[in-house]
Amino acid sequence: MSQKLVQFPILKEPACPFDPPSAMRALDDPVQVRLWDGSTPWLVTGYDLGRRLLVDPRVSADSTRPGYPHFDLGSRERRKDGRSFVAMDDPEHARQRRMVASPFAIRPIEALRGDVTDIVNGLIDDLLAGPNPTDLVSRFAFPTSTQVICRMLGVPYTDHEFFQEQSTLMLHRDSSPEMVVNAQEALRGYLRELIDRQMKEPADGLISSVIETQVRTGALSPEQLSYISMTLLVAGLETTGNMIALGTLALLRNPDQLALLRETDDQELVNRAVDELIRYLNISHSGRRRVALEDIPLGDITIRAGEGIILASELANRDPEHFPDPDRLDITRDAAHHLAFGFGPHHCLGRPLATLELQVVYGTLYRRVPTLRLAIDFADVAFKYDGVAYGVRELPVAW
């Protein structure tokens, strides 16, 4: 291939930290890009093509297949030792997913609303009783996501500093492959010991439930459950924690939208605000990674068997054909069809839980702290440009 290819990922521009990079928007759909290892997968930027490929049986999520576009060397190395169902194809993907899916269904998640509300209100109480100004990330955003996922899984919250550190190392772009693998092994070892303990002394939560229904029957091994638990734990920590803080910052930068949310008692508007903030911010800026199993003709081009595919949902969610005036944050719009959680068989299992958490947070925090404001200049906010999940390192706020 003679033409010079764009290096991917393309970092967000500091002047527009909520928007996809302009260099990405200028690319064709699809277009080949160059990754860290010299491979040249196809980057898909449009909503319609992205959604179509996510359900195409000629496209694989199996991260062990040749041509799969790994995020970096550390990501590739940690997948060699083992993986959960999210990086598998059917039928094994569907088999393992079914084993843990029931607690994440809409009705059982909705039954947690009272517990999540208690967690959020308790943390707001602590926030208001503590120093002013303070850091919303460490004092509220991540404690919320961590407490909720710990309660969901049955993981002791007292160990949160340990697994938060391992999660950060695993997902940080500057972590060496050795650091990534060691962090994964440390976290998986911790969960393996927890599984062994809960096999002897069951606890409340998904892990003990799956032990009883799947591990004791031989349908799932303790080792497999440790990988599944690690995936759910890390995803539950990182995605929602970053969305709470980043969403708050976006609302502070759009005071008209914040006022609508702060003053409403309409749950439907709160629900729409959550979907719109997820669409607008799309904190996963590494794309959904896939590989073609056979040739896929797309008009004038063909994605060849064995070529990687990266589905850029942050651009798909700014597609004006599906989201009019897409660069405007509008919490009154119906944005529930966004692709931030994927689409099709691999649609994010945790969507109902993440959505519920954000509904409670966005529907509670600004009403209880109506004078919440940024305590530093916006230009001084430190964004996370170096990880799989986008967000802010700290968010100093006052009230």
GUKOLBA-886208 format. One line per 4 residues: number of its first residue (from 1); their letters; for each residue y, x, z of C-alpha. Coordinates in pm, 1 decimal. Layout:
% GUKOLBA-886208
NUM = A = Y X Z; ...
END
This chain:
% GUKOLBA-886208
1 = MSQK = 0.0 0.0 0.0; 317.0 170.7 -119.1; 598.3 -35.5 31.0; 727.6 43.6 377.5
5 = LVQF = 606.5 -213.5 627.2; 798.2 -338.3 929.4; 667.1 -203.7 1259.9; 546.0 -478.4 1493.6
9 = PILK = 625.7 -593.9 1757.5; 995.7 -625.7 1692.0; 1194.6 -632.2 2014.2; 1448.8 -900.6 2092.6
13 = EPAC = 1814.2 -808.4 2049.5; 2004.9 -762.2 2378.2; 2296.0 -964.8 2240.2; 2064.3 -1265.2 2184.7
17 = PFDP = 1793.8 -1235.5 2451.9; 1672.3 -1595.2 2418.1; 1624.8 -1584.8 2040.2; 1363.3 -1430.3 1810.7
21 = PSAM = 1481.9 -1101.4 1655.9; 1682.5 -1151.8 1337.9; 1463.8 -889.8 1166.8; 1162.4 -1115.5 1220.9
25 = RALD = 1343.0 -1416.8 1084.4; 1417.8 -1230.0 762.5; 1048.3 -1172.7 688.6; 839.3 -1370.5 441.6
29 = DPVQ = 571.5 -1608.7 566.7; 315.0 -1458.9 578.5; 387.3 -1087.2 550.1; 196.8 -774.1 638.9
33 = VRLW = 332.4 -562.5 924.6; 228.5 -230.3 1073.9; 85.4 -199.8 1425.1; 63.5 90.4 1671.4
37 = DGST = -268.7 207.7 1522.7; -154.1 198.6 1158.6; -336.2 -126.1 1080.9; -155.6 -384.5 868.6
41 = PWLV = -232.2 -740.9 981.2; -59.7 -1049.1 844.9; 229.4 -1190.2 1046.5; 254.3 -1569.3 1017.3
45 = TGYD = 597.5 -1705.5 1106.1; 598.0 -2068.6 990.5; 494.7 -2372.7 1193.2; 275.9 -2538.9 930.5
49 = LGRR = 82.5 -2229.5 826.4; 40.1 -2115.4 1186.6; -96.2 -2450.6 1295.7; -327.5 -2462.2 995.3
53 = LLVD = -474.4 -2119.3 1059.8; -532.3 -2191.9 1428.3; -792.0 -2454.1 1330.3; -930.6 -2275.0 1023.2
57 = PRVS = -1303.0 -2188.7 1073.3; -1246.6 -1877.2 859.9; -1026.2 -1735.3 1138.2; -1178.4 -1569.1 1446.1
61 = ADST = -1046.5 -1507.6 1798.2; -1328.0 -1259.9 1872.3; -1153.3 -944.6 1991.3; -1461.4 -728.4 1927.6
65 = RPGY = -1458.4 -783.4 1551.0; -1338.1 -502.3 1321.9; -982.8 -569.3 1208.0; -880.5 -763.8 1517.3
69 = PHFD = -512.2 -673.8 1578.6; -509.2 -548.4 1936.3; -176.0 -546.2 2120.0; -207.3 -175.9 2202.7
73 = LGSR = -467.9 88.9 2284.3; -496.0 -28.9 2644.3; -564.4 -383.9 2529.2; -836.6 -261.8 2295.1
77 = ERRK = -999.3 -43.6 2559.7; -1010.8 -309.6 2830.0; -1179.3 -555.7 2594.0; -1466.8 -311.4 2537.0
81 = DGRS = -1600.7 -363.3 2888.3; -1598.6 -739.7 2878.1; -1389.6 -1046.8 2802.8; -1355.4 -1410.8 2883.8
85 = FVAM = -1398.8 -1709.2 2655.1; -1039.9 -1692.2 2526.2; -1138.6 -1391.9 2312.7; -1462.1 -1547.0 2184.2
89 = DDPE = -1559.8 -1785.4 1906.4; -1769.3 -2098.6 1926.3; -2032.0 -2175.9 2033.0; -1997.1 -1932.1 2328.9
93 = HARQ = -1623.9 -1999.3 2358.0; -1680.2 -2374.3 2384.1; -1975.8 -2332.0 2621.6; -1784.0 -2119.1 2873.7
97 = RRMV = -1462.5 -2317.9 2836.6; -1642.6 -2642.5 2925.5; -1764.0 -2483.9 3248.7; -1411.2 -2447.4 3386.8
101 = ASPF = -1223.6 -2716.8 3194.4; -1262.5 -3019.6 3423.4; -1014.9 -2910.4 3695.9; -752.3 -2843.0 3427.5
105 = AIRP = -769.5 -3192.0 3277.5; -456.4 -3404.5 3303.6; -576.6 -3641.9 3576.8; -695.8 -3379.2 3831.3
109 = IEAL = -387.3 -3168.3 3762.9; -160.2 -3466.7 3821.4; -336.6 -3516.7 4155.3; -197.2 -3174.7 4255.5
113 = RGDV = 165.2 -3283.1 4212.3; 210.1 -3347.0 4584.1; 68.4 -3004.8 4677.9; 283.1 -2828.2 4418.1
117 = TDIV = 590.2 -3018.9 4539.0; 519.5 -2905.1 4895.4; 489.6 -2542.1 4778.6; 814.2 -2560.9 4582.4
121 = NGLI = 1008.9 -2729.3 4862.3; 877.4 -2480.4 5116.7; 990.1 -2189.1 4902.9; 1332.0 -2349.4 4849.3
125 = DDLL = 1361.4 -2386.8 5227.1; 1286.4 -2014.2 5262.7; 1531.6 -1934.0 4984.4; 1814.0 -2125.6 5150.0
129 = AGPN = 1738.0 -1971.7 5489.4; 1738.3 -1617.6 5355.2; 2006.5 -1384.2 5218.8; 2267.9 -1515.9 4978.2
133 = PTDL = 2277.1 -1383.8 4706.3; 1909.0 -1314.1 4648.5; 1658.3 -1242.9 4371.9; 1508.1 -1563.4 4233.9
137 = VSRF = 1216.9 -1376.3 4071.2; 1070.2 -1223.6 4387.7; 1185.3 -1494.0 4631.3; 1092.9 -1805.0 4433.2
141 = AFPT = 961.7 -1779.6 4075.1; 656.1 -1561.2 4126.8; 574.2 -1690.1 4476.8; 559.3 -2038.6 4322.1
145 = STQV = 326.4 -1946.3 4036.7; 114.5 -1724.9 4262.4; 67.8 -1980.5 4539.2; -24.2 -2252.5 4292.5
149 = ICRM = -282.2 -2051.6 4097.9; -428.7 -1909.8 4421.4; -475.8 -2260.8 4556.9; -621.5 -2375.9 4225.0
153 = LGVP = -876.1 -2094.3 4205.7; -945.9 -2042.6 4574.8; -804.3 -1688.5 4586.2; -640.0 -1573.3 4914.5
157 = YTDH = -261.9 -1565.3 4871.7; -247.7 -1288.0 5131.2; -377.5 -1050.6 4861.6; -103.2 -1140.3 4613.8
161 = EFFQ = 71.1 -800.2 4617.7; -251.8 -631.7 4507.2; -334.8 -858.3 4214.8; 29.5 -888.7 4105.2
165 = EQST = 42.4 -508.8 4077.3; -281.2 -494.9 3876.6; -162.0 -775.4 3649.3; 164.2 -592.5 3578.6
169 = LMLH = -19.9 -270.3 3494.9; -260.4 -450.9 3263.1; 16.4 -616.7 3061.3; 282.3 -344.5 3060.1
173 = RDSS = 342.3 -185.1 2721.9; 400.8 158.5 2876.2; 77.3 163.7 3075.6; -166.5 426.7 2951.9
177 = PEMV = -513.1 308.0 2840.2; -655.9 460.0 3157.1; -407.2 268.7 3371.9; -489.2 -57.1 3193.0
181 = VNAQ = -865.2 -12.9 3226.1; -839.6 97.9 3588.9; -619.5 -200.0 3675.2; -861.3 -436.8 3506.2
185 = EALR = -1156.3 -285.4 3688.7; -974.6 -300.2 4022.1; -886.5 -665.9 3972.6; -1228.1 -759.4 3839.3
189 = GYLR = -1394.1 -573.6 4127.4; -1178.7 -767.2 4373.2; -1277.9 -1097.3 4211.8; -1644.8 -995.3 4195.9
193 = ELID = -1640.6 -934.6 4572.3; -1464.0 -1267.6 4623.2; -1731.7 -1442.5 4416.5; -2006.2 -1276.0 4622.6
197 = RQMK = -1838.1 -1394.3 4945.7; -1794.2 -1747.8 4816.8; -2158.4 -1760.2 4708.9; -2238.5 -1720.1 5078.6
201 = EPAD = -1943.3 -1913.5 5218.4; -1800.2 -2166.6 4967.6; -1427.0 -2230.3 4974.8; -1192.6 -2483.7 4819.1
205 = GLIS = -1101.3 -2407.0 4459.6; -1233.3 -2361.8 4109.6; -1428.7 -2041.2 4175.6; -1656.2 -2197.7 4437.9
209 = SVIE = -1690.4 -2510.9 4226.0; -1808.4 -2309.5 3925.4; -2042.0 -2107.3 4146.4; -2213.6 -2427.8 4254.5
213 = TQVR = -2228.2 -2597.4 3914.6; -2278.7 -2302.8 3678.7; -2366.9 -1975.3 3852.1; -2640.3 -2109.7 4077.7
217 = TGAL = -2799.1 -2286.2 3780.3; -2803.3 -1963.6 3577.9; -2568.8 -2102.1 3310.0; -2306.7 -1838.8 3395.8
221 = SPEQ = -2346.3 -1498.7 3557.7; -2121.4 -1379.1 3844.5; -1998.4 -1107.2 3607.6; -1894.4 -1362.9 3347.3
225 = LSYI = -1721.4 -1569.6 3613.7; -1524.9 -1261.7 3724.6; -1380.1 -1220.6 3372.9; -1297.1 -1590.3 3346.0
229 = SMTL = -1134.4 -1587.3 3692.9; -931.7 -1279.0 3603.3; -801.1 -1443.0 3286.3; -700.9 -1759.9 3471.1
233 = LVAG = -541.8 -1567.6 3758.2; -333.9 -1333.5 3540.7; -226.2 -1612.3 3306.8; -132.7 -1835.7 3598.9
237 = LETT = 75.8 -1561.8 3758.3; 259.8 -1424.6 3457.5; 337.7 -1714.5 3229.0; 469.6 -1966.3 3477.8
241 = GNMI = 642.7 -1708.9 3696.9; 835.3 -1572.8 3400.8; 915.4 -1922.3 3269.6; 1063.3 -2035.5 3603.5
245 = ALGT = 1309.2 -1745.8 3613.3; 1387.4 -1727.3 3241.8; 1423.5 -2104.8 3215.6; 1668.2 -2103.3 3506.6
249 = LALL = 1874.3 -1834.1 3336.9; 1877.1 -2028.4 3009.0; 1998.1 -2338.7 3191.9; 2269.6 -2143.4 3372.4
253 = RNPD = 2386.3 -2025.9 3029.6; 2385.8 -2387.0 2906.7; 2566.3 -2570.6 3188.5; 2578.5 -2901.8 3001.3
257 = QLAL = 2198.8 -2905.0 2986.1; 2169.5 -2794.4 3348.4; 2400.4 -3079.0 3452.5; 2181.3 -3332.5 3270.7
261 = LRET = 1873.4 -3203.6 3448.1; 2035.7 -3167.3 3790.2; 2178.8 -3519.6 3790.8; 1884.9 -3715.1 3650.6
265 = DDQE = 1618.0 -3907.8 3834.9; 1441.9 -3983.0 3504.9; 1101.2 -3809.5 3509.4; 1073.8 -3845.1 3132.2
269 = LVNR = 1389.3 -3636.2 3085.6; 1248.3 -3370.7 3320.7; 926.6 -3368.3 3116.5; 1122.9 -3327.5 2794.1
273 = AVDE = 1325.3 -3047.2 2949.8; 1005.0 -2858.1 3029.1; 871.9 -2888.1 2673.5; 1208.2 -2790.8 2527.5
277 = LIRY = 1251.9 -2485.4 2750.3; 900.0 -2367.7 2664.9; 974.3 -2415.6 2292.7; 1312.8 -2249.1 2313.7
281 = LNIS = 1206.2 -1946.5 2518.1; 841.5 -1897.7 2418.2; 775.6 -1615.4 2662.9; 466.2 -1482.4 2484.7
285 = HSGR = 626.5 -1259.9 2222.6; 318.6 -1064.3 2114.5; 180.4 -1346.1 1899.7; -162.8 -1510.5 1894.6
289 = RRVA = -408.7 -1256.2 1758.5; -685.9 -1341.6 1513.8; -895.2 -1184.3 1234.5; -1011.1 -1335.3 903.2
293 = LEDI = -1386.4 -1387.9 864.2; -1360.6 -1438.5 488.4; -1095.5 -1440.0 218.9; -823.4 -1703.2 274.7
297 = PLGD = -616.0 -1775.5 -39.3; -257.5 -1876.6 39.0; -74.6 -1935.7 -285.6; 25.2 -1602.1 -435.8
301 = ITIR = -136.2 -1394.6 -161.7; -479.7 -1374.4 -4.4; -567.6 -1276.7 350.2; -881.6 -1070.8 299.9
305 = AGEG = -1191.1 -1082.8 518.4; -1152.5 -832.9 801.8; -771.7 -838.8 799.6; -590.3 -918.5 1121.7
309 = IILA = -359.2 -1216.1 1168.5; -73.1 -1252.4 1418.5; 67.8 -1601.4 1465.2; 429.1 -1573.2 1583.7
313 = SELA = 480.6 -1894.5 1778.6; 832.2 -1790.8 1882.0; 932.7 -1827.9 1515.5; 716.0 -2133.8 1452.1
317 = NRDP = 892.7 -2301.4 1743.2; 1227.6 -2237.3 1574.9; 1114.3 -2391.8 1244.4; 1400.0 -2629.2 1140.9
321 = EHFP = 1156.3 -2852.7 953.1; 1000.3 -2948.2 1286.1; 1283.0 -2880.9 1532.3; 1626.5 -2968.9 1389.5
325 = DPDR = 1901.6 -2729.0 1495.6; 1627.0 -2512.2 1650.9; 1853.3 -2248.5 1806.8; 2018.8 -2507.0 2030.8
329 = LDIT = 1871.3 -2584.0 2372.5; 1852.0 -2963.0 2386.3; 1650.6 -3100.9 2677.4; 1671.5 -3454.7 2536.2
333 = RDAA = 1468.0 -3370.2 2225.0; 1093.5 -3437.2 2194.8; 950.5 -3086.5 2168.0; 598.2 -3157.3 2293.3
337 = HHLA = 450.1 -3051.0 1957.4; 559.0 -2687.8 2004.6; 298.5 -2413.9 1955.0; 367.5 -2202.7 2264.2
341 = FGFG = 26.9 -2300.8 2404.8; -147.9 -2263.6 2071.3; -331.0 -2539.5 1888.5; -688.5 -2639.7 1817.2
345 = PHHC = -1006.6 -2517.8 1990.2; -828.5 -2231.6 2167.7; -535.9 -2443.7 2286.1; -433.9 -2306.8 2626.8
349 = LGRP = -654.1 -2450.2 2899.0; -377.5 -2411.3 3156.6; -114.2 -2615.6 2975.4; -134.5 -2919.2 3209.4
353 = LATL = -103.3 -2697.1 3519.2; 185.9 -2490.0 3381.7; 364.3 -2804.8 3266.6; 322.0 -2972.1 3605.3
357 = ELQV = 455.0 -2665.9 3792.0; 760.1 -2646.0 3570.1; 825.1 -3019.2 3598.1; 829.4 -2987.8 3975.7
361 = VYGT = 1042.6 -2671.7 3974.9; 1299.0 -2784.6 3717.2; 1311.5 -3131.2 3870.9; 1363.3 -3001.8 4225.8
365 = LYRR = 1537.9 -2663.4 4243.6; 1870.6 -2754.8 4084.7; 1899.6 -3082.6 4274.4; 1836.8 -2912.2 4606.8
369 = VPTL = 2059.2 -2614.3 4520.9; 2327.3 -2780.0 4305.3; 2567.3 -2484.3 4322.0; 2308.9 -2228.9 4205.5
373 = RLAI = 2478.3 -1964.1 3993.0; 2419.3 -1618.2 3853.5; 2533.8 -1351.4 4101.0; 2584.6 -1076.2 3840.9
377 = DFAD = 2731.9 -1059.0 3493.3; 2494.6 -1192.3 3228.3; 2523.7 -859.1 3046.4; 2368.7 -688.7 3350.1
381 = VAFK = 2051.2 -899.6 3358.8; 1746.6 -677.5 3297.9; 1501.9 -838.5 3056.2; 1132.8 -751.4 3017.9
385 = YDGV = 1104.9 -605.4 2670.3; 795.1 -402.8 2756.8; 518.1 -648.3 2831.6; 304.1 -921.5 2683.1
389 = AYGV = 503.2 -1188.0 2870.9; 880.7 -1193.9 2827.5; 1109.7 -1262.3 3119.8; 1360.0 -1101.7 3354.1
393 = RELP = 1287.1 -826.5 3604.9; 1526.2 -971.3 3860.2; 1755.1 -1272.8 3865.4; 2025.4 -1231.7 4131.0
397 = VAW = 2157.2 -1577.8 4218.5; 2395.9 -1724.2 4472.4; 2495.5 -2075.7 4581.2
END
